[in-house]
Amino acid sequence: KMVDPTLAEMGKNLNEAMKMLEDNQRKMEEENEKKYARKDIPGPLQGSGQDMVSILQLVQNLMHGEEEEETSQSYRLQNVGEQGHMALLGHSLAAYISVLDRERLRKLTTRILSDTTLWLCRLFRYENGSAYYHEDDREGLLKICRLVIHTRYEDYTLEGFNVLYTKQPVVYISSAARTGLGQALCNQLGLPLSCMCRVPCNTMFGSQHQMDVALLDRLIKDDVECGKLPLLLVANAGTPGAGHTDKLGRLKELCEQYKMWLHVEGVNLATLALGYVSSSVLAATKCDSMTLTLGSWLGLPAVPAVTLYRHEDPSLSLAAGLTSSQPVEKLRALPLWLSLQYLGHDGIVERIKHASQLSQRLLENLKNLDFIKTSVEDELSSPVVVFKFFQEYSNRDQTSHAAQASTIQHPIISNERHIYDTFNQWLGEQLALLVPASGVDVVELEDEGTCVRFSPLMTSAVLGTEIQDIDQLVDCLKMKIPVLTSTLQLREEFEQEVRRTVGLLYIEDLGWPGLGVVRYNYHSDGKNDDKQEKELEKINTELLKKLNELESDLTFSLGPEFGGQKNCVYIGMVTEDLDVSELVETIAATGREIEENSRLLENMTEVVRKGIQEAQLQLQKANEERLLEEGLLRQIPVVGSVLNWFSPFQASPKGRTFNLTAGSLESTESMYVSKAQGTGSTPPPTPTSSLAKQRLPGQKAFKRSLRSPDGFSETSSISHCDDLDKLDQRPPNLSPGQEQGPLEGERAEEQKEVAQATDTEDIHSDKLPPDCTKVEEQASQR
C-alpha cells in the first residue's frame, strides 16, 4: 500500500494523461479534414486558469493537429508500454523529489545514482566504472575530452588555453564515424579544426569500414615528431553506417603505447549484455570510456544516455563536469533507475537478444535471394544487416562490358553505380512503406553506395518488430527483385527504341528509378522560343494524360518534384512482359496525334476567317445578280409589290455552306431541293491506328502476347486481324473454292465504295463501269 498520497496521485494523473492522449490521437487519425481554429494561433496568456483536461487537449492538438501522415510517430506512441510509462513517471518524480529538504534529497539522489551505475556496469561487463548521464549523446564524449585535457595538461586549470600552444592536442576519429562529430567537438572545446585527425579505413585488407591501424600508427608518429600531443582516440563498436567494429584490441595496445585515451561508441555495445559476445566487441570492456544509448536499445522514451568511464582522480572529473555537487543534477538517472527496475535483468537481456535474432533471421533469408548483396561483419552474429540490389554481368555481357570499359571505364562505372544507387534508394523506400514495423532505412556508404540497412537494436524495441515482420519484409523483397531486374534490363532497349523513333527525344536521368525519361519533340515552324516552350509543355502534358488513361500497369508521371527535367514523361518500374517497341510506338503515335490536333486548331481560325470573307463576297455578288434578273421596276416599293403580285418572280434561294473538313465554300441549292446536305465530297473515314495490337480478353496494354507466333503476329495490322476473324466465322462445310468468290466480291465492293466516295467529283456516272454504277445507285438508295 502506497503511503505518500502525492505519489499515488501522480501515478494516477500520469495514467489518465497518457490514456487521454492516446484516445485523442486515434480520433484525430480518423478525421481526414483538418480544422484550424483560433486557438491554434499563438496569443496572450489567458487571464483565468484552465483545468488539466483542457491543457492536455491543447497539447494533443499541438502534437497531432497539424500532421497529415505521421504514421511512424503515431505507431511509436501506441507502443509505449508500461516500461515507457515508468520512464515518463521518472521525470514527474524528479520534479517532486527536488522540493525535498537537502539531507533527504542528498541521500535519495546518491542511492539512485549508485544503484543505476552499479547495474549498468555489471550488465555491460564494465568493472570499476563511473557513470555520467546526459541528454545529448555527444555530450559524454565532450566531457571525456575535457577530462583528458585536464589530465595531460597539468597547468590547464591555471593557464587555460595558453598551455596548448606548446603542444597542440590531437583527437583521432575514424572516417566512418558520425558526420560532424569532429567539428562539434572542436567547436565545444574551443580548438581549431587542425586538432582533429580523421583516420582512413582499410583499403586492402580487412573490412572497409574498420579503422586502418597501421596508418593510424604512422599518423601518431608524424604528430609526435611535429611536437603535437596525441590526446584521444574515438573508436566504433558498430559504425553508424554499416555497423562494423574496429579492431579494439590492437587499438587499445596502440593507445597504451602513446598514453592516449580510448573511447568507444556504437550500437554493438548492446551485445555485451548477452551470454555470447564476439571477441571484437568484448575488447570494448578494456577501453577507458564508452557511451551507451539505452533509450533506443530498450525502447525507453526520454531516458538519458550513459557514458561509463574509469578515472582515479575525482577532482579532475568534477572539473571536467562528469560529476556534480548539485543533488538535482543526479536526478537525471531517475527515469532510467525506474525503467531498469521494471524490466529487470532478464527483461533487458531478452530485448537485446530478440533484436539480435531478428537480424540473424533476415540475414539467413537474404543468403537465399539472387541479386542481393549483403555487407555484414560477422555472418554468425551481426546486429546490423546492410544489403543492396546488385545484378552481376553474364559471361557474354561481361565480355562486351570489359571491351567498353577499356576505353571509357570511368563514365561506365560512375553511371552504373549511379543507377544502382537510384534503384536501391527506391527499394529501401518501398520496403519501409510496405513494412513500416521493420524499421529499415536507406544509408549512403562510401564504397558500397546506397544500401538498405536493418538495425533492430535501434528500432525494434520502439516499433515492436516481430519475426513475422521480417518474413513479410523478405516476401516484399522477393516481389521487388523481378521488377528491378526487368527494369534494369529493359532500360537500354528502351533507350535504343526511343533514339530510333522519329519525334521522340531520350532524356538521360540517372537519378530516376524507372524505365526512363522521354520527351516528344515539337516541330516548330519558325516560332520564338517562348511560344515553342509553351507548345512543348502543352503537348507533353496532354501526352502524359493520354498515357495515364490507357489500361496498363505502367506509371507515367512528370518526374520528381525537385531536380527533374521539364516537359518530359517519366516511366516508372516495369515487368519482364513489357513490349518496349509497342510502348515507344504508342508514345510517338499519341504525340503525333496531339500535335496534329494542335496544328488543326491553330489553322482553324485562319481557315474560318478566310471562308467568311469569301462567303461575304459571293453573297454580295449573288445579290447583284439577283437585282439584274428582277429588273429595275421590281425595286420600286409600290410598283414592285404590285408587279410581284401579278407576276411573281421565281428565284431559287442561293446560300453558302462552309465545309470544315474540306475547308471550302459550297452552294446550298441542293440542300433546299433534297432537304439534306447530300452534295460535296464525303470525308474519308477515320483510319484505325495500325500500332494498336489485338489483345486477348483481360490483357492490358504494352504486354507481350502469350499466343504462338503462328496464330498471331505482333506486327500484323488491324485489317489483317479482321480478315482472320472473317475466316474464323465462315461455315465449316464450305470448301475453299466455294468461299473464295463471295469473299473476293465483298472486298471488291468495299474498294469500289471507297473509290466512289473519294472521287465522286471527278468521275461522271455515264463513264463508270456497270458494277460501279450499281454500287452508286445502292448507296444513293441507302
URURWO-V843862 format. One record per residue. RES is the residue in one letter. SS is DSSP state (a for helix, b for strand, c for the rest). OMEGA is omega as a letter, one per 30 degrees, with the letter a starting at -180 (none if undefined). BURIAL is 1 if it has 16 or more other C-alpha atoms within 10 Angstrom, else 0. Layout:
res/ss/omega/burial
RES/SS/OMEGA/BURIAL
RES/SS/OMEGA/BURIAL
This chain:
res/ss/omega/burial
K/c/a/0
M/c/a/0
V/c/a/0
D/c/a/0
P/a/l/0
T/a/l/0
L/a/l/0
A/a/l/0
E/a/a/0
M/a/l/0
G/a/l/1
K/a/l/0
N/a/l/0
L/a/l/1
N/a/l/0
E/a/a/0
A/a/l/1
M/a/l/1
K/a/l/0
M/a/a/0
L/a/l/1
E/a/l/1
D/a/l/0
N/a/l/1
Q/a/l/1
R/a/l/0
K/a/a/0
M/a/l/1
E/a/l/1
E/a/a/0
E/c/a/0
N/c/a/0
E/c/l/0
K/c/a/0
K/c/l/0
Y/c/l/0
A/c/a/0
R/a/a/0
K/a/l/0
D/a/a/0
I/c/l/0
P/c/a/0
G/c/a/0
P/c/l/0
L/c/a/0
Q/c/a/0
G/c/l/0
S/c/a/0
G/c/a/0
Q/c/l/0
D/c/a/0
M/a/a/0
V/a/a/0
S/a/a/0
I/a/l/0
L/a/l/1
Q/a/l/0
L/a/l/0
V/a/l/0
Q/a/l/1
N/a/l/1
L/a/a/0
M/a/a/0
H/a/a/1
G/c/a/1
E/c/l/0
E/c/a/0
E/c/a/0
E/c/l/0
E/c/a/0
T/a/a/0
S/a/a/0
Q/a/l/0
S/a/l/0
Y/a/l/0
R/a/l/1
L/a/l/1
Q/a/a/0
N/c/l/0
V/c/a/1
G/c/a/0
E/a/l/0
Q/a/l/1
G/a/l/1
H/a/l/1
M/a/l/1
A/a/l/1
L/a/l/1
L/a/l/1
G/a/l/1
H/a/l/1
S/a/l/1
L/a/l/1
A/a/l/1
A/a/l/0
Y/a/a/0
I/a/a/1
S/c/l/1
V/c/l/0
L/c/l/0
D/c/a/0
R/a/a/0
E/a/l/0
R/a/l/0
L/a/a/1
R/a/a/1
K/a/a/0
L/a/a/1
T/a/l/1
T/a/l/0
R/a/l/0
I/a/a/1
L/a/a/1
S/a/l/0
D/a/a/0
T/a/l/1
T/a/l/1
L/a/a/1
W/a/a/1
L/a/l/1
C/a/l/1
R/a/a/0
L/a/a/1
F/c/l/1
R/c/a/1
Y/c/a/1
E/c/l/1
N/c/a/0
G/c/l/1
S/b/a/1
A/b/l/1
Y/b/a/1
Y/b/a/1
H/b/a/1
E/c/l/0
D/c/a/0
D/c/l/1
R/c/a/0
E/a/l/1
G/a/l/1
L/a/l/1
L/a/l/1
K/a/l/1
I/a/l/1
C/a/l/1
R/a/l/1
L/a/a/1
V/a/l/1
I/a/l/1
H/a/a/1
T/a/a/1
R/a/l/0
Y/c/a/1
E/c/a/0
D/c/a/0
Y/a/a/0
T/a/a/0
L/a/a/0
E/a/l/0
G/a/a/0
F/a/l/0
N/a/a/0
V/a/a/0
L/a/l/1
Y/c/a/0
T/c/l/0
K/c/a/0
Q/c/l/1
P/b/l/1
V/b/l/1
V/b/a/1
Y/b/l/1
I/b/a/1
S/b/l/1
S/c/l/1
A/c/a/1
A/c/l/1
R/c/a/0
T/c/l/0
G/c/a/0
L/a/a/0
G/a/l/1
Q/a/l/0
A/a/l/0
L/a/l/1
C/a/l/1
N/a/a/0
Q/a/a/0
L/a/a/0
G/c/a/0
L/c/l/1
P/c/a/0
L/a/l/0
S/a/l/0
C/a/a/1
M/b/a/1
C/b/l/1
R/b/a/1
V/b/l/1
P/c/l/1
C/b/a/1
N/c/l/1
T/c/a/0
M/c/a/0
F/c/l/0
G/c/a/0
S/c/l/1
Q/c/l/1
H/c/l/1
Q/c/l/1
M/b/l/1
D/c/a/1
V/a/a/1
A/a/l/0
L/a/l/0
L/a/l/1
D/a/l/0
R/a/l/0
L/a/l/1
I/a/l/1
K/a/l/0
D/a/l/0
D/a/l/1
V/a/l/0
E/a/l/0
C/c/l/0
G/c/l/0
K/c/a/1
L/b/l/1
P/b/a/1
L/b/a/1
L/b/l/1
L/b/l/1
V/b/l/1
A/b/a/1
N/b/l/1
A/b/a/1
G/c/a/1
T/c/a/1
P/c/a/1
G/c/a/1
A/c/l/1
G/c/l/1
H/c/a/1
T/b/l/1
D/c/l/1
K/c/a/1
L/a/l/1
G/a/l/1
R/a/l/0
L/a/l/1
K/a/l/1
E/a/l/0
L/a/l/1
C/a/l/1
E/a/l/0
Q/a/a/0
Y/c/l/1
K/c/l/0
M/c/l/1
W/b/a/1
L/b/l/1
H/b/a/1
V/b/l/1
E/b/l/1
G/c/a/1
V/a/a/1
N/a/l/1
L/a/l/1
A/a/a/1
T/a/l/1
L/a/l/1
A/a/a/1
L/c/l/0
G/c/l/0
Y/c/l/0
V/c/l/1
S/c/a/0
S/a/a/0
S/a/l/0
V/a/a/1
L/a/l/1
A/a/l/1
A/a/l/1
T/a/l/1
K/a/a/1
C/c/a/1
D/c/l/1
S/b/l/1
M/b/l/1
T/b/a/1
L/b/l/1
T/c/a/1
L/a/a/1
G/a/a/1
S/a/a/1
W/a/a/1
L/a/a/1
G/c/a/1
L/c/a/1
P/c/l/1
A/c/l/1
V/c/a/1
P/c/l/1
A/b/a/1
V/b/l/1
T/b/l/1
L/b/a/1
Y/b/l/1
R/c/l/1
H/c/a/0
E/c/a/0
D/c/a/0
P/a/a/0
S/a/l/0
L/a/l/1
S/a/l/1
L/a/l/0
A/a/l/0
A/a/l/1
G/c/l/1
L/c/l/1
T/c/a/1
S/c/l/0
S/c/l/0
Q/c/a/0
P/a/a/1
V/a/l/1
E/a/a/0
K/a/l/1
L/a/l/1
R/a/a/1
A/a/a/1
L/a/l/1
P/a/l/1
L/a/l/1
W/a/l/1
L/a/a/1
S/a/l/1
L/a/l/1
Q/a/a/0
Y/a/a/1
L/a/a/1
G/a/a/0
H/a/a/0
D/a/l/0
G/a/l/0
I/a/a/1
V/a/a/1
E/a/l/1
R/a/l/1
I/a/l/1
K/a/l/1
H/a/l/1
A/a/l/1
S/a/l/1
Q/a/l/1
L/a/l/1
S/a/l/1
Q/a/l/1
R/a/l/0
L/a/a/1
L/a/l/1
E/a/l/0
N/a/a/0
L/a/l/1
K/c/a/0
N/c/a/0
L/c/l/0
D/c/l/0
F/c/l/1
I/b/a/0
K/b/a/1
T/b/l/1
S/c/a/1
V/c/a/1
E/c/a/1
D/c/a/0
E/c/l/0
L/c/l/0
S/c/l/1
S/c/a/1
P/c/a/1
V/b/l/1
V/b/l/1
V/b/a/1
F/b/a/1
K/b/l/1
F/b/a/1
F/c/a/1
Q/c/l/0
E/c/l/0
Y/c/l/0
S/c/a/0
N/a/a/0
R/a/a/0
D/a/a/0
Q/a/l/0
T/a/l/0
S/a/l/0
H/a/l/0
A/a/l/0
A/a/l/0
Q/a/a/0
A/a/l/0
S/a/a/0
T/a/a/0
I/a/a/0
Q/a/a/0
H/a/l/0
P/a/a/0
I/a/a/0
I/a/a/0
S/a/l/0
N/a/l/0
E/a/l/0
R/a/l/1
H/a/l/1
I/a/l/1
Y/a/l/1
D/a/l/1
T/a/a/1
F/a/l/1
N/a/l/1
Q/a/l/1
W/a/a/1
L/a/l/1
G/a/l/1
E/a/l/0
Q/a/l/0
L/a/l/1
A/a/l/1
L/a/a/0
L/a/a/0
V/c/a/1
P/a/a/1
A/a/l/1
S/a/l/1
G/c/l/1
V/c/l/1
D/b/a/1
V/b/a/1
V/b/l/1
E/b/l/0
L/b/a/0
E/c/a/0
D/c/a/0
E/c/a/1
G/b/a/1
T/b/a/1
C/b/l/1
V/b/a/1
R/b/l/1
F/b/a/1
S/b/a/1
P/a/l/1
L/a/a/1
M/a/a/1
T/a/a/1
S/a/a/1
A/a/a/1
V/a/a/1
L/a/a/1
G/c/a/1
T/c/l/1
E/c/a/1
I/a/a/1
Q/a/l/0
D/a/l/1
I/a/l/1
D/a/l/1
Q/a/l/1
L/a/l/1
V/a/l/1
D/a/l/0
C/a/l/1
L/a/l/1
K/a/l/0
M/a/a/0
K/a/a/1
I/a/l/1
P/a/l/1
V/a/l/0
L/a/a/1
T/a/l/1
S/a/a/1
T/a/a/1
L/a/a/1
Q/a/a/0
L/a/l/1
R/a/a/1
E/a/l/0
E/a/l/0
F/a/l/1
E/a/l/1
Q/a/l/0
E/a/a/1
V/a/a/1
R/a/l/1
R/a/a/0
T/c/l/0
V/c/l/0
G/c/l/1
L/b/l/1
L/b/l/1
Y/b/l/1
I/b/a/1
E/c/l/0
D/c/a/1
L/c/a/1
G/c/l/1
W/c/l/1
P/c/a/1
G/c/a/1
L/c/l/1
G/b/a/1
V/b/a/1
V/b/l/1
R/b/l/1
Y/b/a/1
N/c/l/1
Y/c/a/1
H/c/a/0
S/c/l/0
D/c/l/0
G/c/l/0
K/c/l/0
N/c/a/0
D/a/a/0
D/a/l/0
K/a/l/0
Q/a/l/1
E/a/l/0
K/a/l/0
E/a/l/1
L/a/l/1
E/a/a/1
K/a/a/0
I/a/a/1
N/a/l/1
T/a/l/1
E/a/l/1
L/a/l/1
L/a/l/1
K/a/l/0
K/a/a/0
L/a/l/1
N/a/l/0
E/a/l/0
L/c/l/0
E/c/a/0
S/c/l/0
D/c/a/1
L/c/l/1
T/c/l/0
F/b/a/1
S/b/l/1
L/c/l/1
G/c/a/1
P/c/a/0
E/c/a/0
F/c/l/0
G/c/a/0
G/c/l/0
Q/c/l/1
K/c/l/0
N/c/l/1
C/c/l/1
V/b/l/1
Y/b/a/1
I/b/a/1
G/c/a/1
M/c/a/1
V/c/l/1
T/c/a/1
E/c/a/0
D/c/l/0
L/b/l/1
D/c/a/1
V/a/a/1
S/a/l/1
E/a/l/1
L/a/a/1
V/a/l/1
E/a/l/1
T/a/l/1
I/a/a/1
A/a/a/1
A/a/l/1
T/a/l/1
G/a/l/1
R/a/l/1
E/a/l/0
I/a/l/1
E/a/l/1
E/a/l/0
N/a/l/0
S/a/l/0
R/a/l/0
L/a/l/0
L/a/l/0
E/a/a/0
N/a/a/0
M/a/a/0
T/a/a/0
E/a/a/0
V/a/a/0
V/a/a/1
R/a/l/0
K/a/l/0
G/a/l/1
I/a/l/0
Q/a/l/0
E/a/l/0
A/a/l/1
Q/a/l/0
L/a/a/0
Q/a/l/0
L/a/l/0
Q/a/l/0
K/a/l/0
A/a/l/0
N/a/l/0
E/a/l/0
E/a/l/0
R/a/l/0
L/a/l/0
L/a/a/0
E/a/a/0
E/a/a/0
G/c/a/0
L/c/a/0
L/a/a/0
R/a/a/1
Q/a/l/0
I/c/a/0
P/a/a/0
V/a/a/0
V/a/a/0
G/a/a/0
S/a/l/0
V/a/a/0
L/a/l/0
N/a/a/0
W/a/l/0
F/a/a/0
S/c/a/0
P/c/a/0
F/c/a/0
Q/c/l/0
A/c/l/0
S/c/l/0
P/c/l/0
K/c/l/0
G/c/l/1
R/b/l/1
T/b/a/0
F/b/l/1
N/b/a/0
L/c/a/0
T/c/a/0
A/c/a/0
G/c/a/0
S/b/l/1
L/b/l/1
E/b/a/0
S/b/l/0
T/c/a/1
E/a/a/1
S/a/l/0
M/a/a/0
Y/a/a/0
V/a/a/0
S/a/a/0
K/c/l/0
A/c/a/0
Q/c/a/0
G/c/a/0
T/c/l/0
G/c/a/0
S/c/l/0
T/c/a/0
P/c/a/0
P/c/l/0
P/c/a/0
T/c/a/0
P/c/l/0
T/c/a/0
S/c/l/0
S/c/a/0
L/c/a/1
A/c/a/1
K/c/l/1
Q/c/a/1
R/c/l/1
L/c/l/0
P/c/a/0
G/c/a/0
Q/c/a/0
K/c/a/0
A/c/l/1
F/c/l/1
K/b/l/1
R/c/a/1
S/c/l/1
L/c/l/0
R/c/l/0
S/c/a/0
P/c/a/0
D/c/a/0
G/c/a/0
F/c/l/0
S/c/a/0
E/c/a/1
T/c/a/0
S/c/a/0
S/c/a/1
I/a/a/1
S/a/l/0
H/a/l/0
C/a/l/0
D/a/l/0
D/a/l/0
L/a/l/0
D/a/l/0
K/a/l/0
L/a/l/0
D/a/a/0
Q/c/a/0
R/c/l/0
P/c/a/0
P/c/a/0
N/c/a/0
L/c/l/0
S/c/l/0
P/a/l/0
G/a/a/0
Q/a/a/0
E/a/a/0
Q/a/a/0
G/a/l/0
P/a/a/0
L/a/l/0
E/a/l/0
G/a/l/0
E/a/l/0
R/a/l/0
A/a/a/0
E/a/l/0
E/a/l/0
Q/a/a/0
K/a/l/1
E/a/l/1
V/a/l/0
A/a/l/0
Q/a/a/1
A/a/a/1
T/a/a/0
D/c/a/0
T/c/a/1
E/c/a/0
D/c/a/0
I/c/l/0
H/c/a/0
S/a/a/0
D/a/a/0
K/a/a/0
L/c/l/0
P/c/a/0
P/a/a/0
D/a/a/0
C/a/l/1
T/a/l/1
K/a/l/0
V/a/a/1
E/a/l/1
E/a/l/0
Q/a/l/0
A/a/a/0
S/a/l/0
Q/a/l/0
R/c/none/0
